[in-house]
Amino acid sequence: MLRQVVCADRSVPGMYTDHAVRGPGLRVGITAVASCLPEREVTSQHLQRRITAASGLSLPPRMLQRVTGIAARRAVAEGEYASTLAVRAARTALSRARIAPADVDLLVFASATRDMVEPATAHVVQAELGSRAHALDVTNACNSFVNGIDTARAMILAGRARRALVVTGETPSRSVRHAPRDPGQFRDGFAGYTFGDAGAAVVLAPVERGGILDVDTETHSEHWSVGGIFGGGSRHPRGDEHTYFRGDGTELREVFEKIGTCVLDRTRQRTGLDWADFRHILVHQVTVPYLERFVELTGIPRDRLVVTVPELGNMASATLGVQLDLVHDRLRPGERVLFVGLGGGVSMMTMVWEKA
């Protein structure tokens, strides 16, 4: 049974909306896109065999694939890190934009994964690229990449940068618990078995037409403890136990079901754009059943989706970047794309972009 949710007013504190579509002036657009997938493929059958061998648990045949709809995902090899994937995507994006690293004056590494606690992974990426841009990290779970794009756009609009490179490198496969000690621990970490690794990058610059037209977010931070990787900070600075992803996938899904339609309804009402006005709708994808439920609740046409989760899994914040790279070259000037980000914490984010 579908829920009926009363949408919050945009004036509620903590709700952020930027509707540049209403006013003239400088606009910022995405001028190049790239993504990077590790070569190593891990099938759900292989992952399940590894779990059962390490834990001794007896799992139903093909359980992981049947429950998640994920047949395979990519995983980094030894010696590959979040920055590795980000650098590879960045080099391709810069090449497609026909600019050199020195032409970028803002570099944002926006990811749920980092190489280390300190320094910012943006510096690792920049050292590899050889640029001298202002470099910083932005992190907000699976919304990190879209948040990074919005942050870079705001800095360009404020005159703090002329051209920005926003990158992500996600290696959540390294937070998967392959040897749960009992069924309870297996269930607690089950959402981690959806993870796949990937990187993505975009170049942002002022454009005369099109560009990023609208941004909207809604945050419900009272749910921050529902899921995450809780190690590495001041609460749990050491110890392997807190380096694994753990969370309640059902509760996360319920929260997104409650807030998801409200944000999308606001975006459509404010911009005057309907589903048919978007060439593609990029949605963060965790599992196939969750994506199907999201489509059922929102009414998003399936033919507008770019479905990646069955073969690539949940790529955290890289998901929307990979999807955009898959369709970018087929987009014509004037065609619009709607980004729909979902992130632990929890937050939801939409962005409307029109190709110049």
C-alpha positions as CSV (number, residue, x, y, z in Angstrom):
1,M,0.0,0.0,0.0
2,L,1.4,3.4,-1.0
3,R,2.0,6.0,1.7
4,Q,0.4,9.4,1.7
5,V,2.9,11.9,2.8
6,V,2.2,15.6,3.6
7,C,5.1,17.5,1.9
8,A,6.9,20.0,4.0
9,D,7.0,23.7,3.1
10,R,10.2,25.0,1.6
11,S,10.6,27.5,4.4
12,V,11.3,24.7,6.9
13,P,14.7,25.3,8.5
14,G,17.3,22.8,7.1
15,M,15.6,22.6,3.7
16,Y,17.8,24.0,1.0
17,T,16.5,25.1,-2.4
18,D,18.4,26.9,-5.2
19,H,16.1,27.6,-8.1
20,A,18.4,29.4,-10.6
21,V,15.9,28.5,-13.3
22,R,13.8,31.5,-12.2
23,G,16.4,34.2,-12.6
24,P,18.8,35.4,-15.4
25,G,22.5,35.9,-15.0
26,L,25.6,33.7,-14.9
27,R,25.0,30.0,-15.2
28,V,27.3,27.1,-14.6
29,G,27.2,23.9,-16.6
30,I,28.8,20.5,-16.9
31,T,31.2,20.7,-19.8
32,A,32.7,17.2,-19.6
33,V,32.0,13.9,-17.9
34,A,33.9,10.7,-17.3
35,S,33.8,7.6,-15.2
36,C,36.1,4.8,-14.2
37,L,35.3,1.1,-13.4
38,P,37.8,-1.3,-11.9
39,E,38.6,-4.2,-14.1
40,R,37.9,-6.9,-11.5
41,E,34.3,-8.2,-11.5
42,V,32.8,-9.9,-8.5
43,T,29.7,-11.9,-9.1
44,S,27.1,-12.4,-6.4
45,Q,27.7,-16.1,-6.6
46,H,31.4,-15.6,-6.0
47,L,30.7,-13.2,-3.1
48,Q,28.2,-15.6,-1.5
49,R,30.7,-18.5,-1.7
50,R,33.3,-16.4,-0.1
51,I,31.0,-15.5,2.8
52,T,29.9,-19.0,3.4
53,A,33.4,-20.4,3.3
54,A,34.7,-17.8,5.7
55,S,31.8,-17.8,8.2
56,G,30.4,-21.3,8.0
57,L,26.9,-19.9,7.6
58,S,24.4,-21.9,5.5
59,L,22.8,-19.6,3.0
60,P,20.1,-20.4,0.5
61,P,21.4,-20.9,-3.1
62,R,21.8,-17.6,-5.0
63,M,20.4,-15.7,-2.0
64,L,22.4,-12.5,-2.6
65,Q,21.4,-12.2,-6.2
66,R,17.7,-13.1,-5.6
67,V,17.3,-10.7,-2.8
68,T,19.2,-7.7,-4.3
69,G,18.8,-8.3,-8.0
70,I,22.5,-7.6,-8.3
71,A,24.4,-10.1,-10.5
72,A,27.8,-8.5,-10.3
73,R,29.8,-5.5,-9.2
74,R,33.3,-4.2,-9.7
75,A,36.0,-4.2,-7.0
76,V,39.4,-2.5,-6.9
77,A,42.6,-4.6,-6.8
78,E,45.5,-4.4,-4.4
79,G,47.2,-1.1,-4.8
80,E,44.1,0.7,-6.1
81,Y,42.4,3.3,-3.9
82,A,39.6,5.9,-4.0
83,S,42.1,8.4,-5.4
84,T,43.1,5.9,-8.1
85,L,39.6,5.8,-9.5
86,A,39.2,9.5,-9.2
87,V,42.4,10.3,-11.0
88,R,41.6,8.0,-13.9
89,A,38.2,9.6,-14.3
90,A,39.6,13.1,-13.9
91,R,42.2,12.6,-16.7
92,T,39.5,11.4,-19.1
93,A,37.2,14.3,-18.2
94,L,40.0,16.9,-18.7
95,S,40.9,15.3,-22.0
96,R,37.2,15.5,-23.1
97,A,37.0,19.1,-22.0
98,R,40.2,19.8,-23.9
99,I,41.9,21.4,-21.0
100,A,45.0,20.8,-18.9
101,P,45.1,20.2,-15.2
102,A,46.6,23.7,-14.8
103,D,43.4,25.2,-16.3
104,V,41.4,24.1,-13.3
105,D,41.4,26.5,-10.3
106,L,39.1,24.4,-8.0
107,L,39.4,20.7,-7.3
108,V,36.7,19.0,-5.2
109,F,37.0,15.4,-4.2
110,A,33.4,14.5,-3.3
111,S,33.0,10.9,-2.0
112,A,31.9,8.7,0.9
113,T,35.2,7.0,0.6
114,R,38.6,8.6,1.4
115,D,42.2,7.4,1.1
116,M,42.8,8.4,4.7
117,V,41.4,10.5,7.5
118,E,44.0,13.3,6.9
119,P,45.0,15.0,4.7
120,A,42.1,15.5,2.3
121,T,42.1,13.0,-0.6
122,A,41.7,16.0,-3.0
123,H,45.4,16.6,-2.4
124,V,46.3,13.1,-3.4
125,V,44.3,13.5,-6.6
126,Q,45.8,16.9,-7.3
127,A,49.4,15.6,-6.8
128,E,48.8,12.9,-9.4
129,L,47.2,15.3,-11.8
130,G,49.9,18.0,-11.3
131,S,47.5,21.0,-10.9
132,R,47.7,23.8,-8.4
133,A,44.0,24.4,-7.8
134,H,42.3,25.1,-4.5
135,A,41.7,21.5,-3.3
136,L,39.2,20.3,-0.7
137,D,37.0,17.3,0.2
138,V,33.2,17.2,0.4
139,T,31.6,14.2,2.0
140,N,27.9,13.4,2.5
141,A,27.5,9.6,2.1
142,C,26.0,8.7,-1.3
143,N,25.0,12.3,-2.0
144,S,28.7,13.4,-1.9
145,F,29.2,13.8,-5.7
146,V,26.1,15.8,-6.3
147,N,26.9,17.9,-3.2
148,G,30.4,18.4,-4.6
149,I,29.0,19.6,-8.0
150,D,26.7,22.0,-6.2
151,T,29.5,23.3,-4.0
152,A,31.7,23.9,-7.0
153,R,28.9,25.6,-8.9
154,A,28.3,27.9,-5.9
155,M,32.0,28.9,-5.8
156,I,32.0,29.7,-9.5
157,L,28.9,31.8,-9.1
158,A,30.5,33.6,-6.2
159,G,33.5,34.4,-8.3
160,R,35.9,32.2,-6.3
161,A,36.7,29.9,-9.3
162,R,36.5,30.0,-13.0
163,R,36.6,26.3,-13.8
164,A,36.2,23.4,-11.4
165,L,36.9,19.7,-11.5
166,V,34.7,17.5,-9.3
167,V,35.8,13.9,-8.8
168,T,34.7,10.9,-6.8
169,G,36.3,7.6,-6.1
170,E,34.3,5.0,-4.2
171,T,35.7,1.8,-2.9
172,P,33.0,0.6,-0.5
173,S,33.8,-3.0,-1.3
174,R,36.6,-2.7,1.3
175,S,34.0,-2.1,4.0
176,V,32.2,-5.5,3.4
177,R,32.3,-8.0,6.2
178,H,33.2,-11.3,4.5
179,A,33.3,-13.4,7.6
180,P,30.3,-12.6,9.8
181,R,30.4,-14.6,13.0
182,D,26.6,-15.3,13.1
183,P,23.3,-14.7,11.3
184,G,22.7,-11.5,13.2
185,Q,26.0,-10.0,12.1
186,F,25.3,-11.1,8.6
187,R,22.0,-9.3,8.6
188,D,23.5,-6.2,10.2
189,G,26.0,-5.9,7.3
190,F,23.8,-7.2,4.5
191,A,23.5,-3.8,2.8
192,G,27.2,-3.8,2.3
193,Y,27.0,-6.8,0.0
194,T,25.3,-4.5,-2.6
195,F,28.5,-2.4,-2.9
196,G,30.5,-1.9,-6.0
197,D,33.5,0.3,-6.7
198,A,33.7,3.1,-9.3
199,G,35.0,6.6,-10.0
200,A,33.6,9.6,-11.8
201,A,34.5,13.2,-12.7
202,V,32.9,16.3,-14.2
203,V,34.3,19.6,-15.3
204,L,32.2,22.7,-14.5
205,A,32.4,26.1,-16.1
206,P,30.3,29.1,-16.9
207,V,27.9,28.6,-19.9
208,E,25.8,31.0,-21.9
209,R,22.7,28.7,-22.0
210,G,21.5,25.7,-20.2
211,G,23.6,24.5,-17.3
212,I,22.5,23.6,-13.8
213,L,19.0,25.1,-13.5
214,D,17.7,23.9,-10.1
215,V,19.0,22.3,-6.9
216,D,16.9,21.1,-4.0
217,T,17.7,19.1,-0.9
218,E,16.0,17.8,2.2
219,T,17.8,16.4,5.2
220,H,16.4,14.3,8.1
221,S,19.5,14.0,10.4
222,E,17.6,12.3,13.2
223,H,18.2,9.1,11.2
224,W,22.0,9.5,11.0
225,S,22.6,6.3,13.0
226,V,20.5,4.0,10.8
227,G,23.5,3.0,8.7
228,G,27.1,3.8,8.0
229,I,30.8,3.0,8.6
230,F,31.4,4.3,12.1
231,G,35.1,3.9,12.5
232,G,38.0,6.2,11.8
233,G,36.6,9.3,13.6
234,S,36.8,10.5,17.2
235,R,34.1,8.1,18.4
236,H,35.9,4.9,17.2
237,P,39.4,5.9,16.1
238,R,40.8,2.4,16.1
239,G,39.7,-1.2,15.7
240,D,38.5,-3.3,12.8
241,E,35.0,-3.8,14.2
242,H,33.9,-0.3,13.2
243,T,35.5,-0.4,9.7
244,Y,32.6,-2.5,8.3
245,F,29.4,-1.1,6.9
246,R,26.4,-1.8,9.1
247,G,22.9,-0.6,8.9
248,D,19.2,-1.2,8.7
249,G,18.3,-1.2,5.0
250,T,14.6,-1.5,5.7
251,E,14.5,1.6,7.9
252,L,16.6,3.6,5.4
253,R,14.1,2.6,2.6
254,E,11.2,3.7,4.8
255,V,12.7,7.1,5.4
256,F,13.4,7.7,1.7
257,E,9.8,6.6,0.9
258,K,8.5,9.2,3.2
259,I,10.6,12.1,1.9
260,G,11.3,11.1,-1.7
261,T,8.0,12.1,-3.3
262,C,8.0,15.5,-1.5
263,V,11.3,16.6,-3.0
264,L,10.4,15.5,-6.5
265,D,7.0,17.1,-6.3
266,R,8.6,20.4,-5.2
267,T,11.1,20.3,-8.0
268,R,8.5,19.7,-10.7
269,Q,6.1,22.3,-9.3
270,R,8.8,25.0,-9.0
271,T,10.4,24.4,-12.4
272,G,7.3,23.6,-14.3
273,L,9.0,20.6,-15.7
274,D,7.3,17.2,-15.8
275,W,8.8,13.7,-16.4
276,A,8.5,14.0,-20.1
277,D,10.7,17.1,-20.1
278,F,13.7,15.1,-19.0
279,R,15.7,13.0,-21.4
280,H,17.0,10.9,-18.6
281,I,16.4,10.6,-14.8
282,L,19.4,9.5,-12.9
283,V,18.5,7.8,-9.6
284,H,20.8,6.5,-6.9
285,Q,20.4,2.7,-7.0
286,V,20.9,0.3,-4.0
287,T,19.1,-2.8,-5.1
288,V,16.7,-3.7,-7.9
289,P,13.7,-4.2,-5.6
290,Y,14.4,-0.8,-4.0
291,L,14.6,0.9,-7.4
292,E,11.3,-0.7,-8.5
293,R,9.7,0.5,-5.3
294,F,11.0,4.0,-5.8
295,V,9.6,4.1,-9.3
296,E,6.2,2.8,-8.1
297,L,6.1,5.6,-5.4
298,T,7.2,8.5,-7.6
299,G,5.7,7.6,-10.9
300,I,9.1,8.1,-12.7
301,P,8.8,6.5,-16.2
302,R,11.0,3.5,-16.5
303,D,12.1,4.5,-20.0
304,R,13.8,7.6,-18.5
305,L,16.0,5.6,-16.1
306,V,19.6,4.6,-16.6
307,V,19.6,1.3,-14.8
308,T,23.1,0.3,-13.5
309,V,22.5,-1.7,-10.3
310,P,22.1,-5.2,-11.7
311,E,25.6,-5.3,-13.2
312,L,27.5,-2.7,-11.2
313,G,25.8,-2.8,-7.7
314,N,25.5,0.2,-5.4
315,M,28.4,2.5,-6.4
316,A,27.7,5.0,-3.5
317,S,28.2,8.6,-4.7
318,A,29.8,7.5,-8.0
319,T,26.4,6.0,-9.1
320,L,25.0,9.2,-10.7
321,G,28.4,10.1,-12.3
322,V,28.6,6.7,-14.0
323,Q,25.0,6.9,-15.2
324,L,25.7,10.4,-16.6
325,D,28.8,9.2,-18.4
326,L,26.8,6.4,-20.0
327,V,24.3,8.8,-21.7
328,H,26.2,12.1,-22.0
329,D,27.5,11.7,-25.5
330,R,24.0,10.9,-26.8
331,L,22.5,14.1,-25.3
332,R,21.7,16.9,-27.6
333,P,21.9,20.6,-26.7
334,G,18.7,21.7,-24.8
335,E,18.0,18.2,-23.4
336,R,17.6,18.0,-19.6
337,V,18.7,15.5,-17.0
338,L,17.3,15.1,-13.5
339,F,19.6,13.9,-10.8
340,V,18.0,12.2,-7.8
341,G,20.5,11.5,-5.0
342,L,19.8,9.5,-1.8
343,G,22.3,9.4,1.0
344,G,22.7,8.1,4.5
345,G,22.4,10.7,7.2
346,V,19.8,10.9,5.7
347,S,19.5,13.3,2.8
348,M,17.8,13.5,-0.6
349,M,19.0,15.8,-3.3
350,T,17.7,16.7,-6.8
351,M,19.5,18.7,-9.5
352,V,18.2,19.7,-12.9
353,W,20.8,20.1,-15.6
354,E,20.4,21.1,-19.2
355,K,23.1,20.4,-21.8
356,A,24.4,23.6,-23.4
